[in-house]
Amino acid sequence: MTEEKRKVVEEKIEENAQQSSTTVSYLWKENEETLHITVDPVLIEVKFLEKIVELYAEAPLWARLLLTDKKKNELRQEVEALLHKAEFITAKKAE
């Protein structure tokens, strides 16, 4: 992970956080290859591996029940857009 790519990711998070009605925070972990994004009550973990990016999310049951398929898809698209902008991924995965 280059410093330039890390800055692009951070800028995109901060840009999107301004549009959120809840507090958004982030923290790099494990030699700055893993990013934790907290949008209370959801914790998103993004692992930047050599050839792939893995995405995990954790939320309490009540929050998962409120997360519709449409909202899940919107969240996935936002994360993909961030990864495209930082040039971690170059082609959109076929759906």
Secondary structure, 3 states (H helix, E strand, C coil): CCHHHHHHHHHHHHHHHCCCCCCEEEEEECCCCEEEEEECCEEEEEEECCCCEEEEEECCHHHHHHCCHHHHHHHHHHHHHHHHHCCCCCCCCCC
